Amino acid sequence: MTVYKGYMKIMKRNLGMVFLYIVIFVGFTMLFQKLAGGDAAGGYQARSVRIAFIDEDKGSLAQGLKAYLEQFHEVTVMKQDKARLQEALFYRDVEYIVWIPEDFFENCIVGEESLSVTQVPGSYTAFYVDQQISSYLNDARVCHAAGFTQEETAESLKQLKPAEVEVLDNGRASGETSTYGYYFRYIPYLFLSVVCYGMGYVISAFHKGDLPKRMCACAVSGRRQNMEGLLAAATFGICLWALSIAGAFFWYREILSERGGVGYFFLNTLLMMLVALTISYLVGMFVHGKNSANVLNGIVTVLSMGMCFLCGVYVPLELLNRSVKTVSQFLPVYWYEVVNDYIVEFGNVTGEAKQAVLQGLGMQLAFVAALVCLTLAISKWKRGHFSS
């Protein structure tokens, strides 16, 4: 086991860098989870707006509009005092001002004039209030066209209430983005950075100077050397994979134990580990020389960060441009994220979701096979080159 011991000895020298990447991974995961978890968990939520309501009409329809807006927002009745209103708007005591003129029904409903409003410049919440007011006025005009009086219109519009949405069980895990989903989403960064640097450094060390020629001339056969090298890589990869799974259960044990699809998480991360190992072999075979550590560090950074940005690790897949997705499909991390999204969304994957998950796992396995074949071909060519 001389080769195996040599691999492990070099790996021990780089444990500091490995733990540094692990700390970065944990930090990124916790930070992004905290920043994005709150927004993603609730999805879209209607925001209450502070509205100043100036009523010079005092009619039943104007009071009906006020009551309608109070279902969604904080409505304060104020007088037509320009200086006071400007001050309230400046200090953001109010964000939106609605002015109801005299003869509101005749002017804005019968005459279809626009309602006078004032809003904070550049406020996106104003569009939300605009839509609600327009909806109320349009409903009032429909009632008027049907022959309703002002009082009848106001009474009819009192029945307008916010829509109640009931979420039905459609086989998906929940309507919220799970916290553990962020953890598994960022795992490719951990595997690519740690494995490519750790194993890449070891492989490059075995290709420095006359060492390849000496290994070809030693009593240990090439097959034995390859087997011991693969065993060392498997040891390193399994340890890191087990550490990542242990971390998932440490932080999300209760959630993971209550839901399905955990086995798919294990399989998906294991295939991602195999992808990282094969990439690390390729990287290590081409990096050698005096500045190999710096070159390797640069290559690993570009590979890990590049694939993570393109394949949905840092930016969710649904937010990526179509052309970016087209390019990302030629990278294994993309298929990892596709599988991860399906597992997080559905939990117990069945039917079409299961087919999509199996397709993503199969694509990762195909990438592993292709990278292994490429690595073996290059290794054979290099061995023949050194032996000659």
TORTILO-410011 format. One record per residue (C-alpha): residue number from 1; residue in one letter; x negated, y, z negated. Coordinates in nm, 2 decimals. Example, Ala and Ser with C-alpha at 12.3 -4.5 7.8 and 13.67 -1.06 7.14 Angstrom:
2
+-----+------+--------+--------+--------+
| seq | type |     px |     py |     pz |
+-----+------+--------+--------+--------+
|   1 |    A |  -1.23 |  -0.45 |  -0.78 |
|   2 |    S |  -1.37 |  -0.11 |  -0.71 |
+-----+------+--------+--------+--------+
This chain:
388
+-----+------+--------+--------+--------+
| seq | type |     px |     py |     pz |
+-----+------+--------+--------+--------+
|   1 |    M |   0.00 |   0.00 |   0.00 |
|   2 |    T |  -0.29 |   0.23 |   0.07 |
|   3 |    V |  -0.10 |   0.44 |   0.32 |
|   4 |    Y |   0.20 |   0.46 |   0.10 |
|   5 |    K |  -0.01 |   0.58 |  -0.20 |
|   6 |    G |  -0.18 |   0.84 |   0.03 |
|   7 |    Y |   0.16 |   0.98 |   0.14 |
|   8 |    M |   0.29 |   1.00 |  -0.22 |
|   9 |    K |  -0.03 |   1.16 |  -0.34 |
|  10 |    I |   0.00 |   1.44 |  -0.09 |
|  11 |    M |   0.36 |   1.49 |  -0.17 |
|  12 |    K |   0.29 |   1.54 |  -0.54 |
|  13 |    R |   0.05 |   1.82 |  -0.45 |
|  14 |    N |   0.35 |   2.00 |  -0.28 |
|  15 |    L |   0.61 |   1.95 |  -0.56 |
|  16 |    G |   0.58 |   2.32 |  -0.65 |
|  17 |    M |   0.70 |   2.43 |  -0.31 |
|  18 |    V |   0.97 |   2.16 |  -0.31 |
|  19 |    F |   1.11 |   2.29 |  -0.64 |
|  20 |    L |   1.09 |   2.65 |  -0.51 |
|  21 |    Y |   1.32 |   2.56 |  -0.22 |
|  22 |    I |   1.55 |   2.38 |  -0.46 |
|  23 |    V |   1.58 |   2.69 |  -0.67 |
|  24 |    I |   1.65 |   2.90 |  -0.37 |
|  25 |    F |   1.92 |   2.65 |  -0.26 |
|  26 |    V |   2.09 |   2.66 |  -0.60 |
|  27 |    G |   2.06 |   3.04 |  -0.61 |
|  28 |    F |   2.21 |   3.08 |  -0.26 |
|  29 |    T |   2.49 |   2.83 |  -0.34 |
|  30 |    M |   2.60 |   3.00 |  -0.66 |
|  31 |    L |   2.57 |   3.35 |  -0.51 |
|  32 |    F |   2.76 |   3.28 |  -0.19 |
|  33 |    Q |   3.02 |   3.08 |  -0.39 |
|  34 |    K |   3.08 |   3.37 |  -0.62 |
|  35 |    L |   3.10 |   3.63 |  -0.34 |
|  36 |    A |   3.30 |   3.43 |  -0.09 |
|  37 |    G |   3.49 |   3.20 |  -0.32 |
|  38 |    G |   3.73 |   3.46 |  -0.45 |
|  39 |    D |   3.82 |   3.59 |  -0.10 |
|  40 |    A |   3.85 |   3.25 |   0.06 |
|  41 |    A |   4.04 |   3.10 |  -0.22 |
|  42 |    G |   4.33 |   3.33 |  -0.19 |
|  43 |    G |   4.31 |   3.39 |   0.18 |
|  44 |    Y |   4.52 |   3.70 |   0.27 |
|  45 |    Q |   4.68 |   3.88 |  -0.02 |
|  46 |    A |   4.91 |   4.18 |   0.01 |
|  47 |    R |   4.77 |   4.48 |  -0.18 |
|  48 |    S |   4.97 |   4.72 |  -0.39 |
|  49 |    V |   4.94 |   5.08 |  -0.27 |
|  50 |    R |   5.00 |   5.39 |  -0.48 |
|  51 |    I |   5.27 |   5.59 |  -0.30 |
|  52 |    A |   5.40 |   5.94 |  -0.36 |
|  53 |    F |   5.77 |   5.96 |  -0.26 |
|  54 |    I |   5.91 |   6.30 |  -0.19 |
|  55 |    D |   6.29 |   6.28 |  -0.15 |
|  56 |    E |   6.46 |   6.60 |  -0.02 |
|  57 |    D |   6.76 |   6.41 |   0.10 |
|  58 |    K |   6.88 |   6.24 |  -0.22 |
|  59 |    G |   7.10 |   6.01 |   0.00 |
|  60 |    S |   7.17 |   5.64 |  -0.05 |
|  61 |    L |   6.95 |   5.54 |   0.24 |
|  62 |    A |   6.65 |   5.73 |   0.11 |
|  63 |    Q |   6.70 |   5.57 |  -0.23 |
|  64 |    G |   6.72 |   5.23 |  -0.06 |
|  65 |    L |   6.39 |   5.29 |   0.11 |
|  66 |    K |   6.23 |   5.39 |  -0.22 |
|  67 |    A |   6.37 |   5.07 |  -0.39 |
|  68 |    Y |   6.24 |   4.86 |  -0.09 |
|  69 |    L |   5.89 |   5.00 |  -0.12 |
|  70 |    E |   5.89 |   4.95 |  -0.50 |
|  71 |    Q |   5.91 |   4.57 |  -0.43 |
|  72 |    F |   5.55 |   4.59 |  -0.30 |
|  73 |    H |   5.38 |   4.90 |  -0.43 |
|  74 |    E |   5.35 |   5.16 |  -0.71 |
|  75 |    V |   5.60 |   5.43 |  -0.61 |
|  76 |    T |   5.59 |   5.77 |  -0.79 |
|  77 |    V |   5.85 |   6.04 |  -0.72 |
|  78 |    M |   5.69 |   6.38 |  -0.67 |
|  79 |    K |   5.80 |   6.72 |  -0.57 |
|  80 |    Q |   5.70 |   6.90 |  -0.25 |
|  81 |    D |   5.39 |   7.08 |  -0.40 |
|  82 |    K |   5.12 |   7.09 |  -0.14 |
|  83 |    A |   4.83 |   7.18 |  -0.37 |
|  84 |    R |   4.93 |   6.91 |  -0.62 |
|  85 |    L |   4.97 |   6.65 |  -0.35 |
|  86 |    Q |   4.63 |   6.73 |  -0.19 |
|  87 |    E |   4.47 |   6.70 |  -0.53 |
|  88 |    A |   4.63 |   6.36 |  -0.60 |
|  89 |    L |   4.52 |   6.24 |  -0.26 |
|  90 |    F |   4.17 |   6.37 |  -0.31 |
|  91 |    Y |   4.13 |   6.19 |  -0.64 |
|  92 |    R |   4.30 |   5.88 |  -0.51 |
|  93 |    D |   4.58 |   5.90 |  -0.76 |
|  94 |    V |   4.80 |   5.83 |  -0.46 |
|  95 |    E |   4.69 |   5.67 |  -0.13 |
|  96 |    Y |   5.00 |   5.73 |   0.07 |
|  97 |    I |   5.27 |   6.01 |   0.08 |
|  98 |    V |   5.62 |   5.96 |   0.22 |
|  99 |    W |   5.83 |   6.27 |   0.28 |
| 100 |    I |   6.20 |   6.22 |   0.32 |
| 101 |    P |   6.36 |   6.53 |   0.49 |
| 102 |    E |   6.71 |   6.66 |   0.44 |
| 103 |    D |   6.97 |   6.48 |   0.66 |
| 104 |    F |   6.74 |   6.18 |   0.67 |
| 105 |    F |   7.01 |   5.95 |   0.82 |
| 106 |    E |   7.10 |   6.19 |   1.10 |
| 107 |    N |   6.74 |   6.28 |   1.19 |
| 108 |    C |   6.55 |   5.96 |   1.15 |
| 109 |    I |   6.81 |   5.69 |   1.20 |
| 110 |    V |   7.06 |   5.85 |   1.44 |
| 111 |    G |   6.81 |   6.08 |   1.60 |
| 112 |    E |   6.52 |   5.83 |   1.57 |
| 113 |    E |   6.27 |   6.10 |   1.47 |
| 114 |    S |   5.95 |   5.98 |   1.31 |
| 115 |    L |   5.91 |   5.99 |   0.93 |
| 116 |    S |   5.65 |   6.23 |   0.80 |
| 117 |    V |   5.37 |   6.05 |   0.61 |
| 118 |    T |   5.02 |   6.14 |   0.49 |
| 119 |    Q |   4.75 |   5.89 |   0.41 |
| 120 |    V |   4.39 |   5.86 |   0.29 |
| 121 |    P |   4.17 |   5.89 |   0.61 |
| 122 |    G |   4.04 |   5.56 |   0.72 |
| 123 |    S |   4.25 |   5.36 |   0.47 |
| 124 |    Y |   4.34 |   5.01 |   0.61 |
| 125 |    T |   4.62 |   4.98 |   0.35 |
| 126 |    A |   4.81 |   5.25 |   0.53 |
| 127 |    F |   4.88 |   5.02 |   0.82 |
| 128 |    Y |   5.05 |   4.78 |   0.58 |
| 129 |    V |   5.28 |   5.05 |   0.45 |
| 130 |    D |   5.34 |   5.18 |   0.80 |
| 131 |    Q |   5.46 |   4.84 |   0.91 |
| 132 |    Q |   5.70 |   4.81 |   0.61 |
| 133 |    I |   5.85 |   5.15 |   0.66 |
| 134 |    S |   5.89 |   5.09 |   1.04 |
| 135 |    S |   6.06 |   4.76 |   0.96 |
| 136 |    Y |   6.30 |   4.92 |   0.72 |
| 137 |    L |   6.39 |   5.20 |   0.96 |
| 138 |    N |   6.44 |   4.96 |   1.25 |
| 139 |    D |   6.67 |   4.75 |   1.04 |
| 140 |    A |   6.87 |   5.07 |   0.95 |
| 141 |    R |   6.90 |   5.16 |   1.32 |
| 142 |    V |   7.03 |   4.82 |   1.40 |
| 143 |    C |   7.29 |   4.85 |   1.13 |
| 144 |    H |   7.39 |   5.20 |   1.26 |
| 145 |    A |   7.42 |   5.07 |   1.62 |
| 146 |    A |   7.65 |   4.80 |   1.48 |
| 147 |    G |   7.88 |   5.07 |   1.35 |
| 148 |    F |   7.77 |   5.09 |   0.98 |
| 149 |    T |   7.79 |   5.41 |   0.79 |
| 150 |    Q |   7.50 |   5.54 |   0.58 |
| 151 |    E |   7.63 |   5.39 |   0.26 |
| 152 |    E |   7.71 |   5.06 |   0.43 |
| 153 |    T |   7.36 |   5.05 |   0.59 |
| 154 |    A |   7.20 |   5.12 |   0.25 |
| 155 |    E |   7.40 |   4.85 |   0.09 |
| 156 |    S |   7.32 |   4.60 |   0.36 |
| 157 |    L |   6.95 |   4.67 |   0.34 |
| 158 |    K |   6.94 |   4.62 |  -0.04 |
| 159 |    Q |   6.95 |   4.25 |   0.05 |
| 160 |    L |   6.61 |   4.27 |   0.21 |
| 161 |    K |   6.36 |   4.08 |  -0.02 |
| 162 |    P |   6.01 |   3.96 |   0.03 |
| 163 |    A |   5.99 |   3.62 |   0.20 |
| 164 |    E |   5.93 |   3.33 |  -0.03 |
| 165 |    V |   5.68 |   3.08 |   0.11 |
| 166 |    E |   5.69 |   2.72 |  -0.01 |
| 167 |    V |   5.38 |   2.52 |   0.06 |
| 168 |    L |   5.46 |   2.16 |   0.16 |
| 169 |    D |   5.23 |   1.86 |   0.13 |
| 170 |    N |   5.09 |   1.80 |   0.48 |
| 171 |    G |   4.82 |   1.57 |   0.37 |
| 172 |    R |   4.56 |   1.84 |   0.31 |
| 173 |    A |   4.37 |   1.89 |  -0.01 |
| 174 |    S |   4.51 |   2.23 |  -0.10 |
| 175 |    G |   4.56 |   2.58 |   0.03 |
| 176 |    E |   4.25 |   2.69 |  -0.15 |
| 177 |    T |   3.89 |   2.67 |  -0.04 |
| 178 |    S |   3.72 |   2.44 |  -0.30 |
| 179 |    T |   3.41 |   2.55 |  -0.48 |
| 180 |    Y |   3.23 |   2.23 |  -0.41 |
| 181 |    G |   3.29 |   2.29 |  -0.04 |
| 182 |    Y |   3.03 |   2.57 |  -0.06 |
| 183 |    Y |   2.78 |   2.34 |  -0.23 |
| 184 |    F |   2.80 |   2.08 |   0.04 |
| 185 |    R |   2.81 |   2.34 |   0.32 |
| 186 |    Y |   2.46 |   2.47 |   0.22 |
| 187 |    I |   2.30 |   2.13 |   0.17 |
| 188 |    P |   2.15 |   2.13 |   0.53 |
| 189 |    Y |   1.93 |   2.43 |   0.43 |
| 190 |    L |   1.80 |   2.23 |   0.13 |
| 191 |    F |   1.73 |   1.92 |   0.33 |
| 192 |    L |   1.58 |   2.09 |   0.63 |
| 193 |    S |   1.35 |   2.32 |   0.44 |
| 194 |    V |   1.23 |   2.07 |   0.17 |
| 195 |    V |   1.20 |   1.76 |   0.39 |
| 196 |    C |   1.05 |   1.94 |   0.69 |
| 197 |    Y |   0.80 |   2.11 |   0.47 |
| 198 |    G |   0.72 |   1.82 |   0.24 |
| 199 |    M |   0.71 |   1.54 |   0.49 |
| 200 |    G |   0.57 |   1.77 |   0.77 |
| 201 |    Y |   0.28 |   1.86 |   0.55 |
| 202 |    V |   0.21 |   1.49 |   0.48 |
| 203 |    I |   0.23 |   1.39 |   0.85 |
| 204 |    S |   0.01 |   1.68 |   0.95 |
| 205 |    A |  -0.25 |   1.59 |   0.69 |
| 206 |    F |  -0.27 |   1.24 |   0.85 |
| 207 |    H |  -0.34 |   1.40 |   1.19 |
| 208 |    K |  -0.63 |   1.62 |   1.08 |
| 209 |    G |  -0.98 |   1.58 |   1.21 |
| 210 |    D |  -1.11 |   1.23 |   1.26 |
| 211 |    L |  -0.85 |   1.07 |   1.03 |
| 212 |    P |  -0.63 |   0.93 |   1.31 |
| 213 |    K |  -0.93 |   0.76 |   1.47 |
| 214 |    R |  -1.04 |   0.62 |   1.14 |
| 215 |    M |  -0.69 |   0.48 |   1.07 |
| 216 |    C |  -0.69 |   0.32 |   1.42 |
| 217 |    A |  -1.02 |   0.15 |   1.33 |
| 218 |    C |  -0.92 |   0.04 |   0.98 |
| 219 |    A |  -0.82 |  -0.32 |   0.88 |
| 220 |    V |  -0.46 |  -0.22 |   0.82 |
| 221 |    S |  -0.25 |  -0.27 |   1.13 |
| 222 |    G |  -0.06 |   0.01 |   1.30 |
| 223 |    R |   0.27 |  -0.16 |   1.22 |
| 224 |    R |   0.18 |  -0.18 |   0.85 |
| 225 |    Q |   0.07 |   0.18 |   0.85 |
| 226 |    N |   0.40 |   0.28 |   1.01 |
| 227 |    M |   0.60 |   0.07 |   0.77 |
| 228 |    E |   0.43 |   0.22 |   0.47 |
| 229 |    G |   0.48 |   0.57 |   0.61 |
| 230 |    L |   0.85 |   0.50 |   0.66 |
| 231 |    L |   0.87 |   0.37 |   0.31 |
| 232 |    A |   0.71 |   0.68 |   0.17 |
| 233 |    A |   0.95 |   0.90 |   0.37 |
| 234 |    A |   1.25 |   0.69 |   0.25 |
| 235 |    T |   1.14 |   0.73 |  -0.11 |
| 236 |    F |   1.11 |   1.11 |  -0.07 |
| 237 |    G |   1.44 |   1.14 |   0.12 |
| 238 |    I |   1.64 |   0.91 |  -0.12 |
| 239 |    C |   1.51 |   1.10 |  -0.42 |
| 240 |    L |   1.61 |   1.44 |  -0.28 |
| 241 |    W |   1.94 |   1.30 |  -0.16 |
| 242 |    A |   2.02 |   1.15 |  -0.50 |
| 243 |    L |   1.92 |   1.47 |  -0.67 |
| 244 |    S |   2.16 |   1.67 |  -0.45 |
| 245 |    I |   2.44 |   1.42 |  -0.52 |
| 246 |    A |   2.37 |   1.44 |  -0.89 |
| 247 |    G |   2.38 |   1.81 |  -0.87 |
| 248 |    A |   2.73 |   1.80 |  -0.71 |
| 249 |    F |   2.86 |   1.57 |  -0.98 |
| 250 |    F |   2.69 |   1.79 |  -1.25 |
| 251 |    W |   2.88 |   2.10 |  -1.14 |
| 252 |    Y |   3.20 |   1.95 |  -0.99 |
| 253 |    R |   3.24 |   1.62 |  -1.16 |
| 254 |    E |   3.61 |   1.67 |  -1.25 |
| 255 |    I |   3.71 |   1.79 |  -0.91 |
| 256 |    L |   3.53 |   1.52 |  -0.72 |
| 257 |    S |   3.66 |   1.25 |  -0.94 |
| 258 |    E |   4.02 |   1.36 |  -0.88 |
| 259 |    R |   4.01 |   1.37 |  -0.50 |
| 260 |    G |   3.94 |   1.15 |  -0.21 |
| 261 |    G |   3.68 |   1.17 |   0.06 |
| 262 |    V |   3.39 |   1.15 |  -0.18 |
| 263 |    G |   3.24 |   0.86 |   0.02 |
| 264 |    Y |   3.25 |   1.06 |   0.33 |
| 265 |    F |   3.05 |   1.34 |   0.15 |
| 266 |    F |   2.79 |   1.08 |   0.06 |
| 267 |    L |   2.77 |   0.94 |   0.41 |
| 268 |    N |   2.76 |   1.29 |   0.57 |
| 269 |    T |   2.48 |   1.41 |   0.35 |
| 270 |    L |   2.29 |   1.08 |   0.39 |
| 271 |    L |   2.30 |   1.12 |   0.77 |
| 272 |    M |   2.19 |   1.48 |   0.73 |
| 273 |    M |   1.89 |   1.36 |   0.53 |
| 274 |    L |   1.80 |   1.11 |   0.81 |
| 275 |    V |   1.82 |   1.40 |   1.06 |
| 276 |    A |   1.59 |   1.61 |   0.84 |
| 277 |    L |   1.34 |   1.32 |   0.81 |
| 278 |    T |   1.32 |   1.26 |   1.18 |
| 279 |    I |   1.27 |   1.64 |   1.25 |
| 280 |    S |   1.00 |   1.65 |   0.98 |
| 281 |    Y |   0.81 |   1.37 |   1.16 |
| 282 |    L |   0.82 |   1.56 |   1.49 |
| 283 |    V |   0.71 |   1.89 |   1.32 |
| 284 |    G |   0.43 |   1.72 |   1.13 |
| 285 |    M |   0.29 |   1.55 |   1.44 |
| 286 |    F |   0.23 |   1.88 |   1.62 |
| 287 |    V |   0.10 |   2.09 |   1.33 |
| 288 |    H |  -0.27 |   2.05 |   1.25 |
| 289 |    G |  -0.58 |   2.26 |   1.20 |
| 290 |    K |  -0.71 |   2.49 |   0.94 |
| 291 |    N |  -0.40 |   2.71 |   0.91 |
| 292 |    S |  -0.16 |   2.42 |   0.93 |
| 293 |    A |   0.02 |   2.51 |   0.60 |
| 294 |    N |   0.10 |   2.86 |   0.72 |
| 295 |    V |   0.20 |   2.74 |   1.07 |
| 296 |    L |   0.42 |   2.47 |   0.91 |
| 297 |    N |   0.58 |   2.71 |   0.67 |
| 298 |    G |   0.67 |   2.94 |   0.97 |
| 299 |    I |   0.81 |   2.66 |   1.18 |
| 300 |    V |   1.02 |   2.52 |   0.89 |
| 301 |    T |   1.16 |   2.87 |   0.82 |
| 302 |    V |   1.26 |   2.92 |   1.18 |
| 303 |    L |   1.41 |   2.58 |   1.21 |
| 304 |    S |   1.61 |   2.58 |   0.88 |
| 305 |    M |   1.73 |   2.94 |   0.90 |
| 306 |    G |   1.80 |   2.92 |   1.27 |
| 307 |    M |   2.01 |   2.61 |   1.26 |
| 308 |    C |   2.19 |   2.73 |   0.95 |
| 309 |    F |   2.29 |   3.06 |   1.11 |
| 310 |    L |   2.39 |   2.90 |   1.44 |
| 311 |    C |   2.58 |   2.59 |   1.30 |
| 312 |    G |   2.81 |   2.73 |   1.04 |
| 313 |    V |   2.61 |   2.70 |   0.72 |
| 314 |    Y |   2.59 |   3.07 |   0.63 |
| 315 |    V |   2.88 |   3.18 |   0.85 |
| 316 |    P |   3.19 |   2.95 |   0.86 |
| 317 |    L |   3.25 |   2.78 |   1.20 |
| 318 |    E |   3.59 |   2.95 |   1.25 |
| 319 |    L |   3.41 |   3.29 |   1.25 |
| 320 |    L |   3.15 |   3.20 |   1.51 |
| 321 |    N |   3.17 |   3.31 |   1.87 |
| 322 |    R |   3.28 |   3.05 |   2.12 |
| 323 |    S |   2.95 |   3.08 |   2.31 |
| 324 |    V |   2.76 |   3.03 |   1.98 |
| 325 |    K |   2.96 |   2.72 |   1.91 |
| 326 |    T |   2.89 |   2.58 |   2.25 |
| 327 |    V |   2.52 |   2.61 |   2.19 |
| 328 |    S |   2.55 |   2.48 |   1.83 |
| 329 |    Q |   2.71 |   2.15 |   1.95 |
| 330 |    F |   2.36 |   2.05 |   2.08 |
| 331 |    L |   2.23 |   2.07 |   1.72 |
| 332 |    P |   2.30 |   1.81 |   1.45 |
| 333 |    V |   2.38 |   2.06 |   1.17 |
| 334 |    Y |   2.69 |   2.17 |   1.37 |
| 335 |    W |   2.84 |   1.82 |   1.34 |
| 336 |    Y |   2.75 |   1.80 |   0.97 |
| 337 |    E |   2.95 |   2.12 |   0.91 |
| 338 |    V |   3.24 |   1.99 |   1.13 |
| 339 |    V |   3.27 |   1.68 |   0.91 |
| 340 |    N |   3.22 |   1.88 |   0.59 |
| 341 |    D |   3.51 |   2.12 |   0.68 |
| 342 |    Y |   3.74 |   1.83 |   0.76 |
| 343 |    I |   3.66 |   1.65 |   0.43 |
| 344 |    V |   3.71 |   1.97 |   0.23 |
| 345 |    E |   4.03 |   2.06 |   0.40 |
| 346 |    F |   4.20 |   1.72 |   0.41 |
| 347 |    G |   4.05 |   1.53 |   0.12 |
| 348 |    N |   4.18 |   1.18 |   0.21 |
| 349 |    V |   4.11 |   1.19 |   0.59 |
| 350 |    T |   4.35 |   0.99 |   0.80 |
| 351 |    G |   4.47 |   0.99 |   1.16 |
| 352 |    E |   4.32 |   1.25 |   1.38 |
| 353 |    A |   4.12 |   1.40 |   1.10 |
| 354 |    K |   3.95 |   1.06 |   1.04 |
| 355 |    Q |   3.87 |   1.03 |   1.41 |
| 356 |    A |   3.71 |   1.38 |   1.40 |
| 357 |    V |   3.51 |   1.29 |   1.09 |
| 358 |    L |   3.39 |   0.96 |   1.25 |
| 359 |    Q |   3.30 |   1.15 |   1.57 |
| 360 |    G |   3.09 |   1.40 |   1.37 |
| 361 |    L |   2.91 |   1.12 |   1.18 |
| 362 |    G |   2.85 |   0.93 |   1.51 |
| 363 |    M |   2.70 |   1.24 |   1.67 |
| 364 |    Q |   2.46 |   1.28 |   1.38 |
| 365 |    L |   2.36 |   0.92 |   1.41 |
| 366 |    A |   2.31 |   0.97 |   1.78 |
| 367 |    F |   2.08 |   1.26 |   1.71 |
| 368 |    V |   1.88 |   1.05 |   1.46 |
| 369 |    A |   1.84 |   0.77 |   1.72 |
| 370 |    A |   1.73 |   1.02 |   1.98 |
| 371 |    L |   1.48 |   1.19 |   1.75 |
| 372 |    V |   1.34 |   0.85 |   1.64 |
| 373 |    C |   1.29 |   0.74 |   2.00 |
| 374 |    L |   1.12 |   1.07 |   2.08 |
| 375 |    T |   0.90 |   1.04 |   1.77 |
| 376 |    L |   0.80 |   0.68 |   1.85 |
| 377 |    A |   0.71 |   0.78 |   2.21 |
| 378 |    I |   0.50 |   1.07 |   2.11 |
| 379 |    S |   0.33 |   0.86 |   1.83 |
| 380 |    K |   0.25 |   0.58 |   2.08 |
| 381 |    W |   0.11 |   0.83 |   2.33 |
| 382 |    K |  -0.11 |   1.00 |   2.06 |
| 383 |    R |  -0.23 |   0.66 |   1.93 |
| 384 |    G |  -0.34 |   0.56 |   2.28 |
| 385 |    H |  -0.50 |   0.90 |   2.32 |
| 386 |    F |  -0.71 |   0.86 |   2.01 |
| 387 |    S |  -0.80 |   0.49 |   2.07 |
| 388 |    S |  -0.93 |   0.58 |   2.41 |
+-----+------+--------+--------+--------+
